[in-house]
Amino acid sequence: MKENQILEELKRGNDEVLEKIYLDYKKPFFNFAKKFNINNEEITDIYQDVILAFIENIKTGKLVRFDSTIKTYLFSIGKHVIYNKIKKENKLQIVDSFKESDFNKEKEYEILFLQELSDKQQLLKKSFDLLGEKCQQILTLFYFRGFNLEEITTHLGYYHKDVVKSQKSRCLKSLKDKMI
């Protein structure tokens, strides 16, 4: 059966076709996900989420025809789920490793850059290092520690969050300009 025929069967609610897809791609997905140092229990949860998203996309009409193979489609969903999970875990590790009273830039760099960096990430790090201290603080609080603009306003002693918003915008533009 071709991909778009399978899609039609899934739209009709054919559980046998869904079960076959689930079983056919489970092992390859596990092998793929293990590259991200995720344990089997978490991979099982992620795979369940992938299948649920797949079915939800069919039911809501978001997926009306395949432009790729089913495997590619499932792995694409899985990749995004895995990246979001890793991003969330890294963000939590960073937030947990700091107390409000001891904001230590060197320690933060150790945590953020423990892994080997790609060329683009190295350029980002070098460009970030060229920013002023205030810009580094604002961007770090917003992007790495997950503060919202009001929290940054309070934390850094600004009078209005619009000031922080425009400062963040200027800092981000400056960072982008330094990366060129």
C-alpha positions as CSV (number, residue, x, y, z in Angstrom):
1,M,0.0,0.0,0.0
2,K,1.3,3.5,-0.9
3,E,1.7,6.3,1.6
4,N,-1.4,8.2,0.4
5,Q,-3.5,5.1,0.4
6,I,-2.4,4.5,4.0
7,L,-3.3,8.0,4.8
8,E,-6.9,7.4,3.5
9,E,-7.1,4.3,5.6
10,L,-6.0,6.2,8.7
11,K,-8.6,8.9,8.0
12,R,-11.2,6.2,8.0
13,G,-9.9,5.0,11.4
14,N,-8.4,1.7,10.3
15,D,-6.7,0.6,13.5
16,E,-4.9,-2.3,11.7
17,V,-3.0,0.1,9.5
18,L,-2.2,2.2,12.5
19,E,-0.9,-0.8,14.4
20,K,1.2,-1.8,11.4
21,I,2.8,1.6,11.1
22,Y,3.4,1.7,14.9
23,L,5.2,-1.6,14.8
24,D,7.1,-1.1,11.5
25,Y,8.7,2.1,12.7
26,K,9.1,1.5,16.4
27,K,12.6,-0.2,16.2
28,P,14.1,2.2,13.7
29,F,12.8,5.1,15.8
30,F,14.4,3.7,18.9
31,N,17.7,3.3,17.1
32,F,17.4,6.9,15.9
33,A,16.5,8.3,19.3
34,K,19.3,6.5,21.1
35,K,21.8,8.8,19.3
36,F,20.5,11.5,21.7
37,N,21.4,9.6,24.9
38,I,17.8,9.1,25.9
39,N,16.8,6.0,27.9
40,N,14.3,3.5,26.5
41,E,11.5,4.6,28.8
42,E,11.7,8.1,27.6
43,I,12.0,7.0,24.0
44,T,8.8,5.0,24.5
45,D,7.0,8.1,25.7
46,I,8.4,10.2,22.9
47,Y,7.4,7.5,20.3
48,Q,3.9,7.5,21.8
49,D,3.7,11.3,21.5
50,V,4.9,11.0,17.9
51,I,2.2,8.6,16.9
52,L,-0.4,10.7,18.7
53,A,0.7,13.8,16.9
54,F,0.7,11.9,13.6
55,I,-2.9,10.8,14.1
56,E,-3.9,14.2,15.4
57,N,-2.4,15.8,12.2
58,I,-4.5,13.5,10.1
59,K,-7.7,14.1,12.1
60,T,-7.4,17.8,12.0
61,G,-6.5,18.0,8.4
62,K,-3.0,19.3,8.9
63,L,-1.7,16.2,7.0
64,V,-3.7,15.7,3.8
65,R,-1.1,14.0,1.7
66,F,2.5,12.8,2.1
67,D,5.3,14.6,0.4
68,S,7.8,12.2,1.9
69,T,7.7,8.7,3.3
70,I,5.8,7.9,6.5
71,K,9.1,7.1,8.2
72,T,10.5,10.5,7.3
73,Y,7.3,12.2,8.5
74,L,7.3,10.3,11.9
75,F,11.0,10.9,12.4
76,S,10.6,14.6,11.6
77,I,8.0,14.9,14.4
78,G,10.2,12.8,16.7
79,K,13.2,15.0,16.0
80,H,11.3,18.1,17.1
81,V,9.9,16.4,20.2
82,I,13.5,15.2,21.1
83,Y,15.0,18.6,20.5
84,N,12.3,20.3,22.6
85,K,12.9,17.8,25.4
86,I,16.7,18.4,25.3
87,K,16.2,22.1,25.1
88,K,13.9,22.1,28.1
89,E,16.2,19.9,30.1
90,N,19.2,22.0,29.3
91,K,17.3,25.1,30.2
92,L,16.2,23.6,33.6
93,Q,19.8,22.5,34.3
94,I,21.0,26.1,33.7
95,V,18.3,27.6,35.8
96,D,18.8,25.1,38.6
97,S,22.6,25.8,38.7
98,F,22.2,29.5,39.5
99,K,20.9,31.3,42.5
100,E,19.8,34.9,42.2
101,S,22.6,36.1,44.5
102,D,25.5,34.4,42.7
103,F,25.2,35.0,39.0
104,N,28.5,33.6,37.8
105,K,29.3,34.2,34.1
106,E,32.2,31.7,34.0
107,K,30.1,28.9,35.6
108,E,27.3,29.6,33.1
109,Y,29.7,29.4,30.2
110,E,30.9,26.0,31.5
111,I,27.4,24.7,31.6
112,L,26.3,26.1,28.2
113,F,29.4,25.2,26.3
114,L,30.4,21.9,27.8
115,Q,29.6,20.1,24.6
116,E,31.6,20.5,21.4
117,L,30.3,23.5,19.5
118,S,29.6,23.7,15.8
119,D,31.2,26.5,13.8
120,K,28.0,28.6,14.0
121,Q,27.8,28.1,17.7
122,Q,31.4,29.1,18.2
123,L,30.8,32.3,16.2
124,L,27.7,33.0,18.3
125,K,29.8,32.5,21.5
126,K,32.5,34.8,20.3
127,S,30.0,37.4,19.2
128,F,28.2,37.2,22.5
129,D,31.5,37.8,24.3
130,L,31.9,41.0,22.3
131,L,28.6,42.4,23.7
132,G,28.5,44.8,26.6
133,E,27.8,43.4,30.1
134,K,24.2,44.8,30.1
135,C,23.4,43.1,26.8
136,Q,24.9,39.8,27.9
137,Q,22.8,40.0,31.1
138,I,19.6,40.8,29.3
139,L,20.0,38.1,26.6
140,T,21.1,35.5,29.2
141,L,18.2,36.2,31.5
142,F,15.7,36.1,28.6
143,Y,17.0,33.2,26.4
144,F,18.9,31.0,28.8
145,R,17.2,31.5,32.2
146,G,13.7,31.9,30.8
147,F,12.9,35.3,32.5
148,N,10.1,37.3,30.9
149,L,10.5,41.0,30.4
150,E,8.8,42.0,33.7
151,E,11.1,39.7,35.6
152,I,14.2,41.1,33.9
153,T,12.9,44.7,34.6
154,T,12.7,43.8,38.3
155,H,15.9,41.8,38.4
156,L,18.1,44.5,36.7
157,G,16.3,47.5,38.3
158,Y,14.8,49.1,35.2
159,Y,11.8,51.3,35.6
160,H,9.6,50.0,32.8
161,K,9.5,46.7,30.8
162,D,9.4,48.6,27.5
163,V,12.9,49.9,28.2
164,V,14.0,46.3,28.7
165,K,12.1,45.3,25.5
166,S,13.8,47.9,23.4
167,Q,17.2,47.2,25.0
168,K,16.8,43.4,24.3
169,S,15.9,44.2,20.7
170,R,19.0,46.4,20.3
171,C,21.2,43.8,21.9
172,L,19.9,41.1,19.7
173,K,20.5,43.2,16.6
174,S,24.0,44.0,17.8
175,L,24.6,40.3,18.3
176,K,23.4,39.5,14.8
177,D,25.5,42.3,13.3
178,K,28.6,40.9,15.1
179,M,28.0,37.5,13.6
180,I,28.2,38.7,10.0
